[in-house]
Amino acid sequence: MSESAQRLPRWSTLVALNLVSGLAQLGQFGIAFALIPLALQARGLPAWQIGGASALLWSGMAGGLVLAPGMILRLGNRRTVLVGLTWSALCLALMPWLETTYWALAGFLLGGGIGLRWIGNETWLYHLTPPAMRGRVVGVHETIIGLASTLGPGLVAAVGVRHWHCFALAAGFTCSAALPLMGLRALQSKLPSPAPAPSGGRAAPRHQGALVAGCGGLMEAALLALLPVYAAGQGFSSKQTALLLLASGLGATLLQFPIGWCAERWGWRNTALACACLSAVGALLLPLSAVGAGRPLAALLFLLSGTLAGFLTLGLIAATRDGDLLGMARDLRRVSLVFASLSGLGPLVGGVLMSAWGNQGLVGLMSGVALGLAAWLVFWAPGARAEGPEIDGC
């Protein structure tokens, strides 16, 4: 068998690893991150405790991201993913029976399991994906992640938060994510590394991916957290605001495959620059679209949320450029940590600006960051001044 044939992954393996991410994301994140603050609120805890418990979920995730490459080196990808799933499932199963005093610690451990699963599974998936199709695979994977994240709150609303049932549902989905792993061969260190990304300017330096993903996370988190405030300021009802949030979530989910395809077809830097320009224009058009029954704003939010979420897709594509398994794990960790850190900062900065300047504060934040990112990609990013027709020569 030729070396190129050996490098072609089995489609069943790619499907199984995407299924792991989808089921785990639904249980660990989609349900759990909506369930825990709502359950604490139903138990009468004050806002500062609810906020602290939610913050520890993200802190635990960051801890898992930091630990993941070392665990992959020692245990391998399969065992690292299984540790993360088991860790999280136990926390979810035990939380209804614990005093709420201990929920913050359980949430921290739950978040750590997400970080381990995130890096352990995605390095496995992207290591097996040929560079020529990696953009599409990343796009499909992020679409699955988005669908799971969107479905979770709906299940919480349907099942309720006052009893143990929803926690059991989250733990069940998390445990079920281990099933697709059972039929897969463990990823061996002797597995041939994928060929390097083709030359001609279509690849991106990995540190660029972290910056692009982080800027997108800052803008996306600010928009999602403050969209209800923005909509109320424009005179929209709660029902209209819910539809706007739905349009935003659909855009963030459905546009990731096209963005991954564009990165393959037209180059990483060209696609990142297009997303930055579209995000800036979309942010500046927000005040003009808030007319009628909200349909223009919903359409604009569909596109804007898609491009903002696309920055993480592009960051992951850049991070998976290294064929070395451990190097890929470290690069994915860098992108994930920068994305998570700036995502936490976005609502805080946006809230301060909106308190000072009203809705224009949110518009100014997103358009300013997007325009700054576009300028950096054109003038200052490594390779931006390279000769030739490609903008993103490296």
C-alpha positions in Angstrom: 0.0 0.0 0.0 1.4 3.4 -1.0 2.2 6.0 1.7 -0.5 8.3 0.4 -3.1 5.6 0.6 -2.1 4.9 4.2 -2.8 8.5 5.1 -6.3 8.4 3.9 -8.6 8.1 6.9 -11.5 5.8 7.1 -14.7 7.8 6.8 -16.2 5.7 9.6 -13.4 6.9 11.9 -14.1 10.6 11.1 -17.8 10.1 11.6 -17.2 8.3 14.9 -14.9 11.1 16.2 -17.4 13.8 15.2 -20.1 11.8 17.0 -18.0 11.7 20.1 -17.8 15.5 20.0 -21.5 16.0 19.3 -22.8 13.8 22.1 -20.2 15.0 24.6 -20.9 18.7 23.7 -24.6 18.1 24.2 -24.1 16.6 27.7 -21.1 18.4 29.0 -21.8 21.9 27.6 -25.1 22.3 25.9 -27.2 20.9 28.8 -24.8 21.5 31.7 -23.9 25.1 31.1 -27.6 26.1 30.9 -28.7 23.7 33.7 -26.3 24.6 36.5 -27.1 28.4 36.8 -30.8 27.7 36.3 -30.8 25.0 39.0 -28.9 27.2 41.4 -31.4 30.0 40.8 -34.3 27.6 41.4 -32.7 26.6 44.8 -32.7 30.3 45.8 -28.9 31.1 45.6 -28.0 34.8 45.2 -26.6 36.1 41.9 -23.0 36.4 43.0 -22.9 32.6 43.9 -24.5 31.7 40.6 -22.1 33.8 38.7 -19.1 32.4 40.6 -20.2 28.8 39.9 -20.6 29.6 36.2 -17.2 31.2 36.2 -15.6 28.1 37.7 -17.0 26.0 34.8 -14.9 28.1 32.4 -11.9 28.1 34.8 -12.0 24.3 35.0 -12.2 24.1 31.2 -9.0 26.2 31.0 -7.4 23.8 33.4 -8.3 20.8 31.3 -7.0 22.5 28.2 -3.6 23.1 30.0 -3.4 19.5 31.2 -4.5 17.8 27.9 -1.3 17.7 25.9 0.7 16.1 28.7 -2.1 13.5 29.3 -2.2 12.7 25.6 1.6 12.1 25.7 1.3 9.8 28.7 -2.1 8.1 28.1 -2.9 8.5 24.4 -5.9 10.2 22.9 -8.5 7.6 23.6 -7.7 7.4 27.3 -7.5 11.1 27.6 -11.0 11.5 26.1 -12.4 8.7 28.3 -10.9 10.4 31.4 -12.6 13.6 30.5 -15.9 12.0 29.8 -15.9 9.9 33.0 -14.8 12.9 35.1 -17.7 15.0 33.8 -20.3 12.3 33.9 -19.6 11.6 37.6 -19.8 15.3 38.4 -23.1 15.6 36.6 -24.6 12.5 38.2 -23.6 13.5 41.8 -24.5 17.2 41.7 -28.2 16.8 42.4 -27.3 15.0 45.6 -24.7 17.4 46.8 -25.1 20.5 48.9 -25.1 23.5 46.7 -21.9 24.6 48.6 -20.0 22.0 46.7 -21.5 22.7 43.2 -18.7 25.2 42.4 -16.1 22.5 42.9 -18.1 20.0 40.9 -18.5 22.6 38.1 -14.8 23.2 38.1 -14.1 19.4 37.7 -16.8 19.2 35.0 -15.2 22.0 33.1 -11.8 20.2 33.3 -13.4 17.1 31.7 -14.6 19.3 28.8 -11.0 20.6 28.3 -9.6 17.1 28.2 -12.2 15.8 25.8 -11.9 18.9 23.6 -8.2 18.5 22.9 -8.0 14.8 23.1 -10.7 14.2 20.6 -10.0 17.0 18.2 -6.3 16.3 17.9 -7.2 12.7 17.0 -9.8 13.9 14.4 -7.6 16.5 12.7 -4.4 14.4 12.8 -6.2 11.8 10.7 -7.6 14.4 8.2 -5.6 15.1 5.1 -4.6 18.8 4.9 -6.4 19.1 1.5 -9.8 18.5 3.2 -9.1 19.8 6.7 -11.0 23.1 6.2 -14.2 21.2 5.4 -13.8 18.7 8.2 -13.2 21.6 10.7 -16.3 23.3 9.4 -18.5 20.2 9.7 -17.2 19.6 13.2 -17.9 23.1 14.3 -21.4 22.8 12.9 -22.0 19.7 15.0 -20.7 21.4 18.0 -23.0 24.4 17.4 -26.0 22.2 16.9 -25.3 20.4 20.2 -24.8 23.6 22.0 -28.1 25.0 20.7 -30.1 21.8 21.4 -29.0 21.7 25.1 -30.9 24.6 26.5 -34.1 23.4 24.7 -33.8 20.0 26.5 -33.3 21.8 29.8 -36.5 23.8 29.2 -38.4 20.6 28.3 -37.1 18.5 31.2 -36.9 21.1 34.0 -34.3 22.0 36.5 -35.9 21.2 39.9 -35.2 17.5 40.0 -32.3 15.1 39.1 -33.7 14.1 35.8 -31.9 16.7 33.7 -28.6 16.0 35.4 -29.1 12.4 34.6 -29.8 13.3 31.0 -26.6 15.3 30.7 -24.6 12.5 32.3 -26.2 10.0 30.0 -25.3 11.9 26.8 -21.8 12.4 28.2 -21.4 8.6 28.8 -22.8 7.8 25.4 -20.0 9.7 23.8 -17.6 7.0 24.8 -19.5 4.4 22.7 -18.2 5.5 19.3 -14.6 5.2 20.7 -15.0 1.5 21.4 -14.7 0.5 17.7 -11.8 2.7 16.9 -8.1 1.7 16.9 -6.0 3.7 19.3 -4.0 6.4 17.7 -0.4 5.2 17.6 2.7 7.4 17.7 4.0 5.6 14.6 1.0 6.7 12.5 2.3 8.6 9.5 1.9 12.3 9.9 -0.2 14.1 7.2 1.7 15.9 4.5 2.4 19.5 5.2 -0.1 22.1 4.0 0.4 23.0 0.4 2.6 26.0 -0.4 1.5 29.0 -2.4 0.2 30.9 0.6 -2.8 28.9 1.6 -1.6 28.0 5.1 -1.5 30.2 8.2 1.1 30.5 11.0 -0.5 28.9 14.0 -0.1 31.9 16.3 -2.2 33.9 13.8 -4.9 31.4 14.4 -5.0 32.0 18.1 -5.3 35.8 17.6 -8.0 35.5 15.0 -10.0 33.0 17.1 -9.6 35.2 20.2 -10.9 38.4 18.4 -13.8 36.4 17.1 -14.6 35.0 20.6 -14.5 38.5 22.1 -17.0 39.9 19.6 -19.2 36.8 19.5 -19.5 36.6 23.3 -20.2 40.3 23.6 -23.0 40.0 21.0 -24.6 37.0 22.5 -24.5 38.3 26.0 -25.7 41.8 25.2 -28.1 41.2 22.3 -31.2 41.2 24.6 -30.1 44.5 26.0 -29.5 45.9 22.5 -32.9 44.6 21.2 -34.7 46.1 24.2 -33.1 49.4 23.5 -34.4 49.2 19.9 -37.9 48.5 21.1 -38.2 44.8 20.4 -40.4 42.6 22.5 -39.1 39.5 24.3 -40.6 37.2 21.7 -38.9 39.1 18.9 -35.6 39.0 20.9 -35.9 35.2 21.2 -36.3 35.0 17.4 -33.2 37.2 17.0 -31.2 34.9 19.3 -32.4 31.9 17.2 -31.3 33.6 14.0 -28.0 34.3 15.5 -27.5 30.7 16.7 -28.5 29.3 13.3 -26.0 31.6 11.5 -23.2 30.6 13.9 -24.0 26.9 13.2 -24.8 26.7 9.6 -22.1 28.9 8.1 -19.1 27.0 9.4 -18.8 24.5 6.6 -18.9 27.2 3.9 -16.2 29.1 5.8 -14.0 26.0 6.0 -14.5 25.3 2.3 -13.6 28.9 1.5 -10.4 28.6 3.5 -9.4 25.6 1.3 -10.5 27.2 -1.9 -9.3 30.8 -1.5 -6.7 30.6 1.3 -6.8 31.0 5.0 -5.8 34.7 5.1 -8.2 35.7 2.3 -11.0 34.0 4.2 -10.1 35.5 7.5 -9.9 39.0 5.9 -13.3 38.5 4.3 -14.8 37.5 7.6 -13.3 40.5 9.3 -14.6 42.9 6.7 -18.1 41.3 6.7 -18.1 41.5 10.5 -17.2 45.2 10.5 -19.9 46.0 7.9 -22.5 43.9 9.7 -21.8 45.6 13.0 -22.0 49.1 11.4 -25.3 48.1 9.8 -26.9 47.0 13.0 -28.6 50.3 13.8 -30.0 50.6 10.3 -31.5 47.1 10.3 -33.5 47.5 13.4 -36.8 48.4 11.6 -40.1 46.8 10.8 -40.8 43.4 12.5 -37.1 42.6 13.0 -36.6 40.6 9.8 -33.8 42.7 8.5 -32.0 42.5 11.8 -32.5 38.7 12.0 -31.0 38.3 8.6 -28.1 40.5 9.5 -27.5 38.7 12.7 -27.6 35.3 10.9 -24.7 36.5 8.7 -22.8 38.4 11.4 -22.9 35.6 13.9 -21.8 33.2 11.2 -18.7 35.2 10.4 -17.9 35.8 14.1 -18.1 32.1 14.9 -16.0 31.5 11.7 -13.0 33.0 13.4 -12.8 30.0 15.7 -13.1 27.7 12.7 -10.3 29.5 11.0 -8.2 29.4 14.2 -8.6 25.7 14.5 -7.7 25.2 10.8 -4.5 27.1 11.5 -3.8 25.2 14.7 -4.0 21.8 12.9 -1.3 22.6 10.4 1.3 20.7 12.4 1.3 17.0 11.5 3.0 16.1 14.8 0.4 14.9 17.2 1.8 16.6 20.4 2.5 19.8 18.5 -1.1 19.8 17.2 -2.4 19.3 20.7 -0.3 22.3 22.0 -1.5 24.5 19.1 -5.1 23.6 19.7 -4.6 24.3 23.4 -3.2 27.8 22.5 -6.2 28.6 20.3 -8.7 27.3 22.8 -7.2 29.2 25.7 -7.0 32.5 23.9 -10.5 32.0 22.6 -11.9 31.2 26.0 -10.1 34.0 27.7 -11.2 36.7 25.3 -14.7 35.3 25.2 -14.9 35.9 28.9 -13.7 39.5 28.4 -16.1 40.4 25.6 -19.3 40.7 27.7 -17.5 42.7 30.4 -16.0 45.3 27.9 -19.2 45.4 25.9 -21.3 46.0 29.0 -19.1 48.9 30.2 -19.2 50.5 26.7 -23.0 50.1 26.5 -23.4 51.6 30.0 -21.5 54.7 28.8 -22.8 55.1 25.2 -25.9 52.9 24.9 -26.3 50.6 22.0 -23.6 52.4 20.0 -21.1 51.0 22.5 -21.7 47.4 21.3 -21.6 48.6 17.7 -18.3 50.4 18.3 -16.7 47.5 20.1 -17.5 44.9 17.3 -16.7 47.2 14.4 -13.5 48.4 16.0 -12.2 45.0 16.7 -13.2 43.7 13.3 -11.6 46.6 11.4 -8.4 46.3 13.6 -8.2 42.6 12.8 -8.6 43.3 9.1 -5.9 46.0 9.1 -3.6 43.6 11.0 -4.2 40.8 8.4 -3.4 43.2 5.5 -0.5 45.2 6.9 1.2 43.6 9.9 0.5 39.9 10.0 3.5 37.7 9.1 3.5 37.2 5.4 1.2 40.1 4.7 3.7 41.8 2.6 4.7 38.7 0.7 4.8 39.1 -3.1 2.4 37.3 -5.3 -1.4 37.1 -5.8 -2.1 35.4 -2.4 -2.6 37.7 0.6 -1.7 35.0 3.1 1.7 33.9 1.9 3.7 32.4 4.7 
